[in-house]
Amino acid sequence: MDIQRLFLFLIFSFSLVMVWDGWQRYQHPELEQPAVVTTSAPTPSPASRAEVTSVQKAKQAGRLISVKTDLFEAKINTVGGDLDRLILSEHRDALDSSKPFVLFSRGEGTHEYVAQSGLLGEGLPNHNTEYLAEQDNYVMAAETDRVQVRLTAPQIGGANVVKVLTFHRGSYLIDQAYEVENIGVEPVKVSSYFQLVRDSQPPAGSSSFIPTFTGPAIYTDKEKFQKIEFSEIAEGKAEYPKRSGDGWVGMLQHYFVAALLVPAGSDRENYTRKLDDDLYSTGVILPETIIAPGQTKTEATTLYAGPATAKLDDIAPGLGLTVDYGWLTVIANPLFWLMSLLHGWVLNWGVAIILLTFLIKLAFFPLSAASYRSMAKMRLVAPKLEKIKQQYSDDREQLNRAMMDLYKTEKINPLGGCLPVLVQIPVFIALYWAILSSVEMRHAPFFGWITDLSVADPYYILPVIMGVSMIVQMRLNPVPPDPIQAKVMKIMPIAFSVIFFFFPAGLVLYSIVNNLLSIAQQWYITRQTESGQKGAAAKR
């Protein structure tokens, strides 16, 4: 097999790997996660499950309370104290960058996504209860580091209940708590649940060509990170740890995550459910506690609602895994770390990608040099190979033997040009997911018409440049003697340009710079090899 056929095979294999990688993520995201080990804890309480299910009825319309902080604009419904709307002020809408990004939304368009909670117990408020609010508008003052919303439930039975939501300056963490005071003469049994409810629709701006995961996720120290498909929940086939003493549950979508964080050491029941109207819930039920007469106890969790970044591991173990780099995380993580370091110096993600490309090219320089020397030698012996093919055109075995003898005589390794390509394919795919999955790339400009490196070039200029660079690079390679193969090789740059129409501009930028550096290196080595060959011939 000559070098051109090998190169063609590698390109085809690379295309298959990219398609397979995306297809696996779309069809079987659970294959990227470790197998779930069934916990030995007792099965979830049927009573608690029944009580949560019983409050999934149609809600009455409540009054909306506005909350404004440095990072959020929120709407809290007096019915249930639900977070009906949550705007992330520092992030922009996927389709209209002039607008802020809306994470939670209810009753606006077709998207439904809210945070709910309630208490389980006779006469205790749940997310259908109408609360009383102290005021309708809350704004974080400049001299304070938090704003707190207190909602009072109507007194039913022997308990006073206040739901408290606390927003913090410079933080995407929202504290959710219930203050329960037993004013009766009998002990009060209390359990609380906290959940996220979302429809199954992907976020605005998603592409079916480049699928990303949307749905619940659960993490525990024992079973680690696990994503759960909406379809598995609907079919009752979702497998995950039902009870744990650590970890978190959340809802993922491209670039963003909402997660319910319970302090480690606190037992909890994890659950997922299919609700009505294409709605799904995931949440936690905290253990039942008994409040003696005259005592007050607090039931609480913390909600993280914001961008998915690797730094989230500082908030909770495993939360950084919500940045989904796929099966090449071990390569993607250090690549993004290095790219972030470069960005800290140049303050432009496009320039950081260019500098990263130089460093990657430098790391692979010895392998690339060996590859290009092999290609240069193949160019020099191309006439001899053509004569051999004509001489043994009817004897395949003799043809292969003669070609191998020629390679041995000329000291050519026909596989020498393949290793660098094989080694760089995982790096390319890892960088692809690093650019696609990192929220830092979202709406990150380069220059001119490239205002967002995480999406495709709107004018397809970069893919065209990419195609031209591939044509130039092809011309530096040995010409295939097979006419059909030669035509295929001419079509490949066009085909790859079309594929790159759908790739993030940041990845196309990496490919262009990599190709330009490869062209320069290959041209220099080819010229050097040919000059050395001519010099050796002249001496003879």
ABEGO torsion letter per residue (X at the ends): XBAAAAAAAAAAAAAAAAAAAAAAAAABAAAABBBBBBBABBBBBAAAAAAAAAABBBBBBBBBBBBBBAABBBBBBABGGBBABBBBAABBBAABAABBBBABBBGBEABBBBBBBBBBEBGBBBAABBBBBABABBBBBAABABBBBBBBBBBBEABBBBBBBBBBBGBABBBBBBBBBBABABBBBBBBBBBBBBBABBBBGBBAABBBBBEBBBBBAAAEBBBBBAAAAAAGABBBBABBABEBBBBBBBGBBBBBBBBBGBBBBBBBBBBBGGBBBBBBBBBBBBBBBGBBBBBBBBBBBBBBBAAAAAABBGAAAABBAEAAAAAAAAAAAAAAAAAAAAGBAAAAAAAAAAAAAAAAAAAAAAAAAAAAAAAAAAAAAAAAAAAAAABAAAAAAAAAAAAAAAGBBAAAAAAAAAAAAAAAAAAAAAAAABAAABGBBBBEABABAABBBAAGAAAAAAAAAAAAAAAABBBBABAAAAAAAAAAAAAAAAAAAABBAAAAAAAAAAAAAAAAAAAAAAAAAAAAAAAAAAAX
